Amino acid sequence: MSCDEISSWAGQAGLKQYEVLKSALGARKQPLIFSISTSGYENEGIYDELMKRATRVLLGESKESRLLALIYMIDDIEKWNNINELQKSMPNLNVSVSVDYLLEEIAVAEGSLSKKAEFLTKYCNIKQNSSQAWLASDVVSRCEAELNIEDFAHSYCCGGIDLSQTTDLTSACVTIEKNGIIHVFSHFWLPSEKIDEAQARDGVPYKIYIQQGLITPSGENFVDYNDCFNWFKNLVEKYEILPLVVGYDRYSAQYLVQDMKQYGFNMDDVFQGFNLSPVIKEMEGLMKDGRIKYASNSILKMHLLDTALKIDTESNKVKMIKLNSKCHIDGCASMLDALTVRQKWYGQLGSQLENR
């Protein structure tokens, strides 16, 4: 079965249509679906879904064994009008499409923003708002390390909090710099009455992670945010690890923020949108350079790998999203909150945060 121009299949209707066609092949011994398309303009449809799955497969961290992904697109959006770069997105260049014709299209696009957007979409295969997987599995794995919080006693740090809005995981972390390396310690909370439900729904062994001390049951049907406050308080009182500033999503529970402030924590709200592009790019660079090490934590590792990026090609900005609707990225979000306030306050607090 061939599904052509899937980028034009509208939103949820397109997703449902694809699933109907896919399920119709369920009785076949060797079902095969070709999904073919240039990029397009529809958001949150089957094209976006397959792009995120395909880029995860190509990055090497996917459990799918029956998806063959072939993606032709440019690497550097700044070189969108460079013929050599365009050969990456147009393997049939100078066969079915001539270079002369493409040069004419480039000239038109250089003089019109709307034509440029169309050129990026149809010739470069980059959507105006495209989504793709983020971190490669080898990068995430190299950043994992055996670390003990006790070894970082008497240190300054930055903190991050990502609170669950309903019954999801709540995550908190601290980033501690030593010898030029940023060390990350994370913890998670899950409502005690929702553990079985979450384990069945997500296919994640939360009970094992509780036994390992990575997750703490909290509250009954909703996380008791006092547990998050007490985690930070314990870092201060037991280890003298002092968060100089703690970043939190602005939609977080205000009474937790007030408790943190009354205790003496400097709280700074973070809006997790396209404005965090510089921090996202810095975090990726630091991880690739081996300058971030996180204490061995299967949940944080899973959340890092389940994070995708939504890219606005007009502004060249990115924001963090889930790889798919069933994924959790709370650990990555709290880590990004901590790195955001670290970047924001480094000019004033850098000498302390370096812990020399």
C-alpha positions in Angstrom: 0.0 0.0 0.0 1.3 3.5 -0.9 0.4 6.6 1.0 1.3 9.6 -1.1 1.8 13.2 0.0 1.1 12.5 3.7 2.2 16.0 4.7 -1.2 17.2 3.3 -3.2 14.7 5.4 -4.9 17.1 7.8 -4.2 16.7 11.6 -6.2 14.2 13.6 -8.3 13.2 10.6 -5.1 12.2 8.7 -3.8 10.3 11.7 -7.1 8.3 11.9 -7.1 7.7 8.2 -3.6 6.3 8.3 -4.4 4.0 11.3 -7.5 2.7 9.4 -5.4 1.8 6.4 -2.7 0.3 8.6 -5.1 -1.9 10.5 -6.6 -3.1 7.2 -3.2 -4.9 6.5 -3.2 -6.6 9.9 -4.2 -10.0 8.5 -1.4 -10.1 6.0 1.8 -12.0 6.7 4.0 -9.4 5.2 2.2 -6.1 5.3 4.0 -3.2 3.7 3.2 0.5 3.6 5.1 3.1 1.7 4.6 6.6 3.1 6.0 9.2 0.6 6.0 12.9 0.8 7.8 16.2 0.5 7.3 18.4 3.6 4.1 20.4 4.0 2.1 22.7 6.1 -0.3 20.5 8.2 0.7 20.3 11.9 0.3 17.5 14.4 -0.7 15.0 11.6 0.7 11.7 10.4 3.6 13.5 8.7 4.8 14.9 12.1 4.2 11.6 13.8 6.3 9.6 11.3 9.0 12.3 11.2 9.5 12.0 15.0 9.5 8.2 14.9 11.8 8.1 11.9 14.4 10.5 13.4 14.4 8.5 16.6 15.1 5.4 14.6 17.9 7.1 12.7 19.4 8.4 16.0 19.6 4.8 17.1 17.2 4.7 20.1 14.0 3.1 19.0 12.3 -0.2 19.8 10.7 -0.3 16.3 12.1 -3.0 14.1 9.9 -2.6 11.1 10.3 1.0 10.1 12.8 1.9 7.4 13.4 5.7 7.4 14.8 7.5 4.4 14.9 11.3 5.0 16.3 13.7 2.5 16.6 17.2 3.9 19.2 20.0 4.3 21.4 20.0 7.4 22.0 23.8 7.7 19.0 26.0 7.2 21.3 29.0 6.8 22.5 27.4 3.5 19.0 26.9 2.1 20.0 28.6 -1.2 23.3 26.7 -1.6 23.2 24.1 -4.5 25.6 21.8 -2.7 23.5 21.8 0.4 20.3 21.3 -1.6 21.7 18.1 -3.1 21.0 16.5 0.3 17.3 17.2 0.1 17.1 16.6 -3.7 18.9 13.4 -4.6 17.3 13.6 -8.1 18.8 17.1 -8.7 20.0 17.4 -12.3 18.0 14.3 -13.2 14.3 15.2 -13.0 15.0 18.8 -11.8 17.6 20.9 -13.5 20.1 23.1 -11.6 19.1 26.1 -13.9 15.4 25.7 -12.8 16.4 25.5 -9.2 18.6 28.6 -9.4 15.5 30.5 -10.8 13.4 29.3 -7.9 16.1 30.4 -5.4 16.2 33.9 -7.0 12.4 34.2 -6.6 12.6 32.9 -3.0 15.4 35.4 -2.0 13.1 38.3 -2.9 9.9 37.0 -1.1 9.4 35.7 2.4 6.3 33.7 1.4 8.2 32.2 -1.5 11.1 31.4 0.8 8.8 29.6 3.2 7.5 27.5 0.3 11.0 26.8 -1.0 12.1 25.6 2.5 9.1 23.3 2.6 9.1 21.8 -0.9 12.8 21.9 -1.9 14.6 21.7 1.5 12.0 19.4 3.1 11.8 21.6 6.2 8.4 22.5 7.5 7.6 26.0 8.9 7.0 24.2 12.2 8.7 20.9 11.9 9.2 18.3 14.7 12.0 15.8 15.1 13.8 13.7 17.7 16.5 15.5 19.6 19.4 13.8 21.3 21.2 10.7 20.0 21.3 7.7 22.2 25.1 7.5 22.3 25.3 11.2 23.4 22.8 10.5 26.3 24.6 7.3 27.3 28.0 9.0 27.4 26.7 11.6 29.8 25.5 9.0 32.3 27.9 8.5 35.3 28.1 6.9 38.7 27.9 9.9 41.0 27.3 10.2 44.7 25.6 13.3 46.1 27.8 13.1 49.2 30.9 13.9 47.1 29.4 17.3 46.2 28.7 18.5 49.8 29.4 22.1 50.5 28.7 23.2 46.9 26.7 25.9 45.2 24.3 24.9 42.5 21.2 25.8 40.4 17.9 23.9 40.7 15.0 23.1 38.4 11.4 22.0 39.1 8.8 20.6 36.6 5.5 20.0 38.5 2.8 17.6 37.2 -0.3 19.5 36.1 -2.6 16.5 36.8 -1.3 13.1 37.9 1.9 12.8 35.9 5.4 12.6 37.3 6.9 15.6 39.1 10.6 16.1 38.7 13.3 18.2 40.4 17.0 18.4 39.9 20.1 20.4 40.7 23.1 21.1 38.5 26.5 21.3 40.3 29.6 22.5 38.5 33.0 21.0 39.5 36.2 21.2 37.4 34.3 22.5 34.4 31.8 19.6 34.4 28.1 20.2 35.2 26.8 17.3 37.3 23.0 16.6 37.4 21.1 15.0 40.2 17.4 14.3 39.6 14.5 12.9 41.6 10.9 12.1 40.8 7.5 11.8 42.5 4.4 9.9 41.5 1.0 9.8 43.3 0.8 6.6 45.3 -2.7 5.7 44.1 -1.7 6.2 40.5 1.4 4.0 40.4 -0.3 0.8 39.1 -2.3 2.8 36.5 0.8 4.7 35.3 2.8 1.5 35.1 0.2 -0.2 33.0 -0.4 2.9 30.8 3.2 3.8 30.2 4.8 0.3 30.1 7.4 1.7 32.6 8.5 -0.3 35.7 7.8 2.5 38.2 7.7 0.1 41.1 11.2 -1.0 40.4 12.3 2.6 40.2 10.7 3.2 43.6 12.7 0.4 45.0 15.9 1.9 43.5 15.1 5.3 45.1 14.6 7.1 41.8 10.9 7.8 42.5 9.1 8.6 45.8 5.4 7.9 46.1 3.8 11.2 47.1 0.2 12.1 48.1 -2.6 9.9 46.9 -4.1 11.0 43.6 -2.0 14.1 43.3 1.7 14.7 44.2 2.2 16.5 47.5 4.5 19.3 46.5 5.8 19.6 50.1 7.8 16.5 49.2 9.5 18.4 46.5 10.2 21.3 48.8 11.6 18.9 51.4 14.0 17.4 48.8 15.6 20.8 48.3 15.6 21.5 52.0 17.4 18.2 52.7 20.1 19.1 50.2 20.8 22.3 52.2 20.5 20.9 55.7 22.1 17.5 55.2 24.8 18.2 52.5 25.1 22.0 52.5 24.4 21.9 48.8 23.0 25.4 48.3 20.9 26.3 45.2 21.6 29.9 44.5 18.6 30.1 42.1 15.8 27.6 41.3 14.0 27.7 38.0 10.4 26.5 37.7 7.6 26.5 35.1 5.5 29.6 35.6 2.4 27.3 35.8 3.7 25.6 38.9 1.8 25.5 42.2 2.2 28.9 43.8 2.1 27.7 47.3 5.2 25.6 46.6 6.9 28.6 45.2 6.0 30.6 48.3 7.3 27.9 50.6 10.5 27.8 48.8 10.9 31.6 48.9 10.0 31.8 52.6 12.8 29.2 53.3 15.2 31.4 51.5 15.4 30.0 47.9 15.7 32.5 45.1 13.0 31.4 42.7 12.8 32.4 39.0 10.0 31.4 36.6 10.8 29.9 33.3 8.5 29.8 30.3 9.2 26.6 28.3 8.6 27.9 24.8 10.7 29.1 21.8 12.4 31.6 24.1 14.6 28.8 25.5 16.3 28.1 22.1 19.7 29.4 23.3 19.6 27.1 26.4 18.5 24.1 24.4 21.3 24.6 22.0 23.8 25.1 24.9 22.6 22.0 26.6 23.0 19.9 23.4 26.5 21.3 22.9 27.5 20.6 26.5 26.3 17.1 26.3 28.0 16.4 23.0 31.3 17.8 24.5 30.9 15.6 27.6 30.6 18.6 29.9 27.3 17.4 31.4 27.3 14.3 33.5 24.1 13.0 35.2 23.9 10.6 38.1 22.9 7.2 36.7 19.1 7.5 36.5 17.0 5.4 34.1 14.1 7.7 34.3 16.0 10.8 33.4 17.8 8.9 30.6 14.4 7.8 29.2 13.0 11.4 29.4 16.0 12.8 27.5 15.5 10.2 24.8 11.8 10.9 24.6 12.3 14.6 24.1 11.8 16.0 20.6 12.2 19.5 19.2 9.7 21.7 17.4 11.5 23.9 15.0 10.3 27.3 13.6 12.1 27.7 10.4 11.3 31.4 10.0 12.9 32.3 13.3 15.3 29.3 13.5 14.1 28.8 17.1 13.2 25.5 18.8 11.2 24.4 21.7 10.9 21.1 23.7 8.0 18.8 23.0 7.3 15.1 23.6 8.4 12.5 21.0 4.8 11.3 21.1 1.7 11.8 23.3 2.5 8.8 25.5 6.0 10.0 26.4 7.1 11.8 29.5 9.8 14.5 29.4 9.5 15.9 33.0 13.1 15.1 33.9 14.4 16.8 30.8 12.1 19.8 31.5 13.4 20.3 35.1 17.0 19.9 33.9 16.3 22.6 31.2 14.8 24.9 33.9 18.0 24.6 36.0 20.2 25.3 33.0 18.1 28.2 32.0 18.5 30.0 35.3 22.2 29.0 35.4 22.6 30.8 32.0 20.5 33.8 33.1 22.3 34.4 36.4 25.8 33.3 35.4 27.1 36.8 35.0 26.3 37.5 38.7 26.8 34.1 40.2 29.4 32.4 38.0 32.3 32.6 40.4 30.2 30.8 43.1 28.6 28.3 40.7 32.0 27.2 39.4 32.8 25.9 43.0 36.5 26.4 42.6 
